[in-house]
Amino acid sequence: MKRRIIVSVICIFIMLMTGCNVSVNVPSSSGVSDTSIVEHKVGDYSQKMTDDTAKQFGDELSAFEITAEQRKLAANNEAGYPELDAGRGNPNWINTKVRSAFTRLMDFANEECRLAMENKDMAGHGNKDGISERFDNFMNEEDEIDSFLLDAVSHCEKELGMDRDDLLFEFSNGIIGDYYPDPSRCLENTEKILNEYITSTLFNGKTIEGGTDIFPTEGGSAAMCYVFHSLNHNHVLKQGDKIAIGTPIFTPYLEIPDVNDYGLVSVDITSDKEHNWDIDPDELDKLRNKDIKAFFLVNPSNPASHALSSQTIEILKDVMNDNPDLIILTDDVYGTFVPGFESVYSAIPHNTILVYSFSKLYGVTGWRIGLIAMNSDNVVDRLISELPDEDKKDLEKEYCIAVSEPDKLKFIDRLTADSRSIGLYHTSGLSTPSQIFMDIMALSHTTYEEDEYIKTANAIINERYCALMNALGLKADTANDNARYYALIDINALICDKYGEDFAKWREDNISDIDFLNDLAKKKGVVLMYGPGFDAPKGNVRISLANLNTEDYVQIASRIMELLDEYYEEFEDEEGKKAA
Ligand SMILES: *Cc1c(COP(=O)(O)O)cnc(C)c1O
């Protein structure tokens, strides 16, 4: 007990020293002690803290804030070890081919502009006439990057039926970036290229009836903000509506401040280790209740890193018969890490809003590139068309400043308009160079039969995962649905296995999960993430396999074991004293 208090006091001290924004229970300006905890109607996930130690901080600390503190401890760890931070999901790899191709395309587009006008650093706007011939002359077939660009353009012509001049003109104008995005939601050829990419990576090649509309966004995070905002703005999700959330889940999405203002009420749809992090059919049954308006999930999940099984998706399909208006939001950012992955969107296209991000696979977290995809025939548009006349009139009045027939505006275009507060609809849309970069990433996957890059990414995280599990003495989960981007490790189970139940019990009573993570940082220089911060069960920690090298994961395992051995010595000492 004593130790816990000491650790907590030290932590609070550090946080105060570093100006960390945590709310400790201090008297408010009114002089009344303000010990109330902010209520988050959506799930309380935003700052979920089940750990006792965390309670002493006032329940206001997110998993990310705890990790930020541990980073500081780890940098000056007592063992003098090099710091190993496996807290972050940011990959430590990047794709060089797509970056080189971007540069080459930019060089070509600059040349095109110089043809129109050249005055030192100033040039004009390119011309479509004869662009294909000039492109072929500019690119050198012998060069690897140039030949990829030549192949990619030919692929678009042959497989996607695009006009070569038209595509190259979109590429060069887009990459130069001196026209507002037009159409503002998505460039025309870009939408087709992205469709082919998500069909291959997320729909397992399945063609979707009705066709898929795409809105490129500033990463998956912006995508989620836009979706929540527009569903609310269009009276589809209202104050007091129930939404279901697949937990454990990456919390930042639920920390979108607006979500709390929306006054939504959440219901957990949990997955657990016993079901190999798939959702149990009983849990899915909750969605049959028509009071539940939306279901939010990350698939493959974060932190558990598992994809839903095809059986689960079949059950979900069946659930839709009971709750046909259910809106599903699926974040498939990790989809490419599961070979043969199939999104909930491809199974239930009319009810599902898909979010995807290029951040992880291509190492482009700083670019901020993601997308929202929706079927051209979808439940949200229908629900908007069925709104009470009064609501419809209000919305028409708002959107009529942007378009001439506001009642016909599709939800995906409302998302685009809303992203610029409607009034600035004509300047909305993701920057065109970013859209062209998305094209290049997508085409690096779709142009050739095999995608060696995706295979390499999968092989790398698999190697790290196996090294970690092996060093921890745990059985690796080799099932295909394990994305292996993160490993969720149950420290309690690990301790039980290695030292037996008595020690496990002592550890739980004397050293909380956060104490353990703090010790790991302070004494051994290792930073991991606190599982309950994602609504994972107590005792779980998330280890990112994305951002360190294979040998580092062996080190992490050995330092965890070192710390547990030290705890065990303490336990034996106490037991010895009791016996004496
Ligand atoms: C990392 C991550 C993303 C990516 O977000 P960006 O804003 O595109 O960088 C999206 N969803 C989940 C669940 C993630 O873990």
The ligand as an ORCA input file, in Angstrom:
! r2SCAN-3c Opt
* xyz 0 1
  C      -3.167      5.078    -36.214
  C      -4.612      4.967    -36.394
  C      -5.262      5.714    -37.398
  C      -4.535      6.645    -38.313
  O      -4.968      7.927    -38.113
  P      -4.388      9.096    -39.012
  O      -5.097     10.288    -38.533
  O      -4.698      8.738    -40.412
  O      -2.905      9.122    -38.795
  C      -6.625      5.547    -37.541
  N      -7.311      4.707    -36.754
  C      -6.720      3.974    -35.797
  C      -7.527      3.043    -34.978
  C      -5.353      4.090    -35.581
  O      -4.784      3.341    -34.638
*
